[in-house]
Amino acid sequence: MTDNKRILIVDDDEEIRFILGEYLKLQGHDFETASDGIEALAKVKLDVDLVLMDVNMPKMDGYEVIKRIRAEPEHRDLPIIMVTAMASREESPPEQTILSLNPSIRLNWKSGRSHC
């Protein structure tokens, strides 16, 4: 039995998609890529085990993509990791936005950690 996972990389930056894809390939995982939110919504139906999601993308941002993915019962529990270049907390979305995307996350801003 293998632990290889099928991972969807969603980022508008081709170089980021390439780097993440190469890393996942070295780890023995299969992956798909999407360059925007619209493409991601189509590819999430390819039976992926995990999504690496950029925040700032053209056509549809990562937050909206996640809301739409979570609206589909078969993808409600699909793990999604936000991958972003946001440099500061000021650029981050409000806590209620993050919790609405995945209510199982408990945030602790003071420690800088989140817990599931």
N, C-alpha and C positions, 0 to 999 in steps of 0.2 A: 504494500500500500504506500502511496506517495502523499506528501504533504504539499505538493505544488498547488498554488492557487492561481486563479485567473483574475488579474487586476486591471481595472480601467484607470488609465492616466488621463486626466482632463486638464489641459493647460493650453492657452493660446500661444505660448512661447515654444517654438519648435525645439530649441536647444534644451529646455527643461524636460520636454517629453522624451527626447533622445537620452539624456542623462539618467532619468528615472527608469526608462525602459532598459538601458544597458545594465543598470544595477539589479533590476528585477530578474533579468535574464541570467546574470551571474549567480543569483540566488536560486535559480532553477524554476522560476515562475513564468507562466504565460501572461501576456498582457495585450491589451487593446489600447488605442489612443483616440482621443477626441480633442479637436482644437477649439471647440466652443460648446456652450451649453446645449444648443439644439442637437448637435452631433452626439453629445453625451447621453441625452435622453433616449436616443435611438440605440446606442451601443450598450446601455445598461441592461437591455433586454437580452444580451448575449450570455446570460447566466454567469455573471461575474461574482467573485467572492468578496471583493473589496474595491472601493473607489478612492483614488487620490485626486482631490478636487481643488483647483485654483479658485480664488475668490474673484479677482478682477479679470473679466473676459468680455469680449464683444458679444453682441446679440442677446446674451442672458448671463447674468453674474452667477457665481457659484451658490449663493444663498437661494436664489430662485430655483436653480436646478435641484438643489437638495429638497426644497419644499415640494417640488413636483415628483421627485423620486419617492419621498415619504408618503405622498398621497396615494401611491399604488400599493395595495395591500401586500403583494408578493415581494415588494422591496422595502417595506416598512422597517425591517431589522437589518438591512444591508449596512455593513460597516462603511463609514465614509470618514476619511481623514482630510482635513483642510490643509492645503499646501499653499502658502502665500508669502509674498514679499513684504507684507505690511510690517513696518519697522517698529511701531509704537502702539501702546494701548489706546492712544487717542484715535488711531486709525481703525481700531477694532470695532466691531459692531457692539451695540448695547447687549448686556447680559441676557435680556429677555429674548433677543433675536437668536442667540446661540441656543438657549434652552428650548425655544420653539422648534428648532431644527432637530434636536435630539434631547428629549426630556430626561433621559437616563443619565445625563452628564450633570454633575454638581461642580460648580465653579468656586474656586477659592482665590480671588484676585490678589489677596494679600500675600499668599505664598507663591502665587504664580503657577499653581498646579490645578489640574482638573481631575476628578475622580468619577469612575463609572460604577 
